[in-house]
Amino acid sequence: MKISTVSLLALLLLGCQSGQSGNTSQTPGANTTQSSSSADCEAVSHSQLEALLPALPAFTRSMPQGETDTAEKVSRTTVDYEDRSGGATISVELGDTCRNENMLISFREALKSGTPVTGGTTYRSAPVQGFPAYEEWTAESRHSEIHVLVSDRFVVKVTGDGLDLAPVQNAAKAIDLQKLAALN
């Protein structure tokens, strides 16, 4: 299945707020000098990404969905987990941007922005396994998102609905981000 650059860009940057602006300091852990090598990059296959999807106790995992576009040099895999006690879900998405600057710029900006609270949603920087990340949490709707940038190339998004933030944080920690970084 082919992915258009525009649809993958939108997919990878979900959760990045278009109106956010932050300071211009470099995000810790983001190595922008590697970005110049995107022309030589080959996207990691979605099946390699799929192998890193975690097992989550007390959740039933659906069938993963993945796509690799070698022409656009991008790939992604997603999977949903449903709470066995009913109703709550966690979704995990792993993507390879091949250091495409156009795909990473908004993601990096979201990582650099402060910790605003808007419309009941709290945003905060919250590194995961030493990689730069940020969380979004809306208590009223019990919706949360964690976005992680790994090796200034791979993007991880963990979304929870009908849950407190802690199980979503645990799901993000269950992904072997060091193995993901080693695919670099």
Phi, psi and omega per residue, in radians:
M1 nan 2.306 -3.127
K2 -1.542 2.515 3.085
I3 -2.006 2.288 3.043
S4 -1.370 2.639 3.124
T5 -1.008 -0.725 -3.111
V6 -1.127 -0.787 -3.112
S7 -1.205 -0.641 3.107
L8 -1.209 -0.687 3.097
L9 -1.020 -0.835 3.121
A10 -1.068 -0.732 -3.138
L11 -1.103 -0.833 -3.087
L12 -1.206 -0.448 -3.058
L13 -1.793 0.200 3.095
L14 -0.923 2.366 3.128
G15 1.641 -0.310 3.073
C16 -1.318 2.212 -3.078
Q17 -1.455 2.156 -3.073
S18 -1.107 -0.484 -3.122
G19 -1.575 -0.026 -3.101
Q20 -1.273 2.479 2.965
S21 -2.460 2.443 -3.105
G22 -2.218 -2.972 3.090
N23 -1.275 3.042 -3.061
T24 -1.823 0.246 3.097
S25 -1.255 2.697 -3.116
Q26 -1.247 2.452 3.099
T27 -1.209 2.288 3.109
P28 -1.003 2.402 3.106
G29 1.460 -0.170 3.138
A30 -1.639 2.056 -3.103
N31 -1.804 1.669 -3.061
T32 -1.296 -0.270 3.101
T33 -1.213 -0.435 3.101
Q34 -1.247 -0.410 -3.055
S35 -1.058 -0.468 -3.120
S36 -1.185 -0.244 -3.121
S37 -1.589 0.188 -3.093
S38 -1.084 -0.477 3.128
A39 -1.136 -0.526 -3.137
D40 -1.614 0.016 -3.031
C41 -1.394 2.499 2.950
E42 -2.020 2.265 -3.124
A43 -1.120 2.408 3.008
V44 -1.178 2.410 -3.107
S45 -1.174 2.655 3.132
H46 -1.094 -0.487 3.117
S47 -1.194 -0.592 3.054
Q48 -1.175 -0.686 3.085
L49 -1.151 -0.721 -3.119
E50 -1.021 -0.619 3.141
A51 -1.086 -0.304 -3.121
L52 -1.677 -0.030 3.117
L53 -1.156 2.340 -3.025
P54 -1.430 2.814 2.907
A55 -1.584 2.346 -3.138
L56 -2.075 1.965 3.113
P57 -0.999 2.534 3.131
A58 1.270 0.127 3.106
F59 -2.203 2.537 3.028
T60 -1.727 2.247 -3.087
R61 -1.619 2.341 3.052
S62 -1.442 -3.111 3.115
M63 -1.339 2.205 3.116
P64 -1.120 2.616 3.071
Q65 -2.088 2.349 -3.129
G66 -2.525 2.775 3.136
E67 -2.569 2.496 3.018
T68 -2.313 2.274 3.086
D69 -2.085 1.768 -3.090
T70 -1.216 -0.505 3.118
A71 -1.186 -0.733 3.141
E72 -1.529 -0.169 3.130
K73 1.067 0.857 3.111
V74 -2.464 2.714 3.018
S75 -2.704 2.846 3.096
R76 -2.802 2.750 2.997
T77 -2.463 2.534 3.129
T78 -2.365 2.683 3.055
V79 -2.663 2.579 3.090
D80 -1.944 2.560 3.087
Y81 -2.173 2.374 3.093
E82 -2.005 2.343 3.122
D83 -1.083 2.256 -3.107
R84 -1.138 -0.384 3.103
S85 -1.473 -0.073 2.977
G86 1.837 2.336 2.940
G87 1.607 -0.766 -3.058
A88 -1.462 2.560 3.137
T89 -2.351 2.670 2.983
I90 -2.266 2.358 3.054
S91 -2.073 2.439 3.114
V92 -2.161 2.310 3.097
E93 -2.268 2.270 3.064
L94 -2.074 2.324 -3.125
G95 -2.390 2.609 3.059
D96 -1.970 2.070 3.137
T97 -1.632 -0.159 -3.042
C98 0.927 0.605 3.100
R99 1.044 0.524 3.100
N100 -1.190 1.957 -3.097
E101 -0.937 -0.702 -3.119
N102 -1.098 -0.541 3.128
M103 -1.460 -0.465 -3.028
L104 -1.635 -0.389 -3.002
I105 -1.043 -0.832 -3.140
S106 -1.189 -0.628 3.117
F107 -1.093 -0.798 3.117
R108 -1.094 -0.708 3.127
E109 -1.082 -0.727 3.118
A110 -1.112 -0.626 3.101
L111 -1.165 -0.559 -3.087
K112 -1.443 -0.397 -3.040
S113 -1.155 2.812 -3.085
G114 -1.208 -2.635 -3.097
T115 -2.080 1.145 -3.102
P116 -1.266 2.757 2.971
V117 -2.106 2.047 -3.119
T118 -2.312 2.286 3.077
G119 0.934 0.593 -3.140
G120 1.464 -0.009 3.117
T121 -1.774 2.274 3.123
T122 -1.813 2.352 3.074
Y123 -2.039 2.415 3.062
R124 -2.708 2.591 3.039
S125 -1.254 2.314 -3.102
A126 -2.681 1.453 -3.116
P127 -0.911 2.550 3.107
V128 -2.097 2.108 -3.135
Q129 0.904 0.587 3.106
G130 1.500 -0.036 3.119
F131 -1.698 2.534 -3.120
P132 -1.099 2.383 -3.104
A133 -2.712 2.818 2.997
Y134 -2.448 2.701 -3.125
E135 -2.043 2.577 2.956
E136 -2.152 2.343 -3.113
W137 -2.462 2.194 3.049
T138 -2.057 1.846 -3.058
A139 -1.119 -0.719 -3.072
E140 -1.042 -0.775 -3.122
S141 -1.632 -0.126 -3.083
R142 0.965 0.795 3.085
H143 -1.966 2.345 3.121
S144 -2.465 2.682 3.077
E145 -2.455 2.449 3.022
I146 -2.180 2.232 -3.137
H147 -2.057 2.252 -3.094
V148 -2.227 2.416 3.048
L149 -1.914 2.086 -3.078
V150 -1.957 2.118 3.097
S151 0.979 0.542 3.137
D152 0.878 0.589 -3.105
R153 -2.515 -0.878 -3.059
F154 -1.651 2.458 3.087
V155 -2.042 2.441 3.137
V156 -2.183 2.350 3.064
K157 -2.317 2.182 3.085
V158 -2.091 2.153 -3.081
T159 -2.079 2.413 3.075
G160 -2.210 2.427 3.071
D161 -2.274 2.302 -3.140
G162 1.377 0.336 -3.101
L163 -2.306 2.762 2.920
D164 -1.260 3.000 -3.089
L165 -1.203 -0.588 -3.033
A166 -0.982 -0.807 3.122
P167 -1.104 -0.532 3.112
V168 -1.264 -0.713 3.051
Q169 -1.057 -0.742 3.122
N170 -1.113 -0.657 3.099
A171 -1.119 -0.724 3.111
A172 -1.116 -0.674 3.130
K173 -1.245 -0.374 -3.126
A174 -1.343 -0.252 3.113
I175 -1.402 2.293 -3.140
D176 -1.382 1.519 -3.091
L177 -1.214 -0.444 3.083
Q178 -1.177 -0.681 3.072
K179 -1.170 -0.661 3.082
L180 -1.081 -0.796 3.119
A181 -1.071 -0.605 -3.128
A182 -1.198 -0.320 3.079
L183 -1.250 -0.186 -3.134
N184 -0.917 nan nan
